[in-house]
Amino acid sequence: MKNIFSIWQGRKDSAAGFEELVAPHIERLYRLAYRFSGSQHDAEDLVQELLVKLYPRSQEMASIESLGPWLAKSLYHLFIDQRRRATNSPVVLGEEYGVEQESVACVNGGPDMHMIRQQQCIKLEKALFSLNFEQRTVIAMHDIEGYTLPELTTMLETPLGTLKSRLHRARAALREQLA
């Protein structure tokens, strides 16, 4: 991913403080955006749009105790807003979700192991994107990114029981897809 802080080059003093606040969270935000959108390009755009919107609020962000979950919640809401705009738009730009051939989550190893892992990652991503959006979101945020269910109740503004049932159903659907 390109250096997303390059857009603030002219404002070094405030940009440095903003970068210091959000830099530890960028990779996690990108992974989450990728899980939401299914596209590297869309994930980069989503994270960049989030940072552009949050830059003027850097003073407010400095006072937030748990910035990681707050940023993830903001990213989630931004993605939902973009998705709503796209579904209400009379212009159709193509498929809503697609799984790219090169996975973010795959790790290098030997050539044979790399090929096996890449195939497994592609299969897992296809299964993940076969879930409905709510189930995919709770799997991505809980199982992949490691947010706890109490954190997710606040971030997604969804009752704990609903999140537990979505997580259970999503895991069952993934098992079925991968079997």
Secondary structure as UniProt FT lines:
FT   HELIX           4..8
FT   TURN            9..10
FT   HELIX           12..22
FT   HELIX           23..25
FT   HELIX           26..37
FT   HELIX           40..54
FT   HELIX           55..57
FT   HELIX           58..62
FT   HELIX           67..88
FT   HELIX           111..130
FT   HELIX           133..138
FT   HELIX           139..144
FT   HELIX           149..156
FT   HELIX           160..178
//
